[in-house]
Amino acid sequence: MNTPIPTSVLRDIVQNALEDLKAVNITMLDVHNLTSLADTMVIASGTSTRHVKSIADHVQEKARAEGIKPIGVEGEREAEWILVDFGDLIVHVMLPATRSFYDLERLWQPEEAR
């Protein structure tokens, strides 16, 4: 059984992996007061479907190197929006047009900030 890793450590692993592959416009949202699904949502963009897929793969590789396996991964085939679920932290890697359309940053910000 895996020992739980602090969300802050996982955040650092994900941040570094995103920066390694030049993800664009990396945003970390603290959502623990908004949902029980996760504590942190990470949103980043890639410049093409190939870039989005590479970024998501790299995030998973770096996490696995630290003994952390994702609970699930969605969207790899189309690679317009790939979600990597680590439980307390969810990573969204998206094409800019997809990111703009769904506007997750606005959706997951606290009510008073809207």
Buried (B, 14 or more C-beta within 10 A) or exposed (E): EEEEBEBEEBBEBBBEBBEEBEBBEBBBBBBEEBEEEBBBBBBBBBEEBEBBBBBBBBBBEBBEEEEBEBEEBEBEEEBBBBBBBBBBBBBBBBBEEBBEEBEBBEEBBEEEEE
